[in-house]
Amino acid sequence: MVEKCYNCAVLGNPISHSLSPVLHNAAYKALGLNNWHYSKEKVSEEDLKDFIANLDDSWKGLSLTMPLKKTIMSLGVACDYWAKTLGVANTAVFSKKPCIENPETIELCNTDVNGIVMALVRALKSKILNAKSAVIIGSGNTASSAMAALIEIAQGSKLSKVSVVARLQSDGKTVKGVSRFNDLVDKHNSDFPNSRRIEPSNLYLKNKRDYKPVCGIEFPAIEPLQPRDLQIDNLQSIEKCDKSHILESISSLDAIEAIANADIVISTVPAHVADGLALALCEYCKEKSIKHLGALLDVVYSPRPSQMLKVWRKYGIGIGGEEMLLYQALDQVKLMTFEYRHSSDDSSDDLSDDSSDDSSDDSCIIKHKSIKATDYDYIRSCMEKALQEAL
């Protein structure tokens, strides 16, 4: 009898650079799922609906890149809190043949948020409990996931303030993302009234009733290092430029000061956009005799390391984007293979425990059984090894 094969894939355009197949196929090998295969498929927003409509019942899941993370939301049903709240899903899971006419067959999840949380927790360990301030560089969809991750981290830390370093809105006054992120904090507080809030002491709040947990700082202009100049072809000249006057050329030191003083910094901007900021930070640390910085997660993993990580690792904990990629992929593997791994009559499967399933009012919510910690770490280590070999 021929064993049935199962398929998963990452979709996007462009997609040739994706390392997701390396991670997922390494996990399948570690799990002994020799009949599972993960590929990468070039799919545009316009083609997404037709692509899913043509899938058969051998398909068990998809990973989505932007902008497909948003496009997929109209085709399925959000099955976790952050997919619902952010309106973004990087994961689609199929417990049966996906059907466009029946959205409940396309279960949507967001593993990006937990990927960021886990990357920071694994790097900082117990230090994360004392984190009080954070900075997000950027204001796009990945920045939204970063904000959600900080809300999660706040539940077990002292986090009381988040600053967003981004461009100004068209009004030339307000920083992009600030209003959206404050709304996100307010919604989480409303949905979970007993959760810990991102805010300082009650006494401070009493004296400042208009306090907002997220504030904005304009992304500074650095002459002559404008973002448009920070392309790969120009990177060598930037490395060799006279940086001694860079702090005099920056439009404002507010962003540099916030970044230097933060316990956690998450950079969500594309490759090279923050290179000038990194060079200014390096000179600032020298001028102010700063010996230690907090932790930086730069979601970019190409180039590796980024200019920001090069600077940061001289002073603090620098975490590359491959760490976030690893942990969000690990969650995807657990979701996509769950039903298959637990479909046999043998309830003593080595990869499950006796914990009860998560419950929810939503009929389509995916019910989890935890992978044992030892197995979880083994699968992660196999994925990490494959990733390091591919980078």
PyMOL commands that set and color helices and strands:
alter all, ss='L'
color gray80, all
select helices_A, chain A and resi 20-31+45-53+68-74+81-86+103-105+112-130+141-154+178-191+202-207+227-229+232-240+246-249+254-261+275-287+307-312+321-341+373-390
alter helices_A, ss='H'
color red, helices_A
select strands_A, chain A and resi 6-12+36-42+59-64+77-78+91-93+107-109+133-137+161-166+214-218+264-267+295-298+317-319
alter strands_A, ss='S'
color yellow, strands_A
deselect
rebuild
show_as cartoon
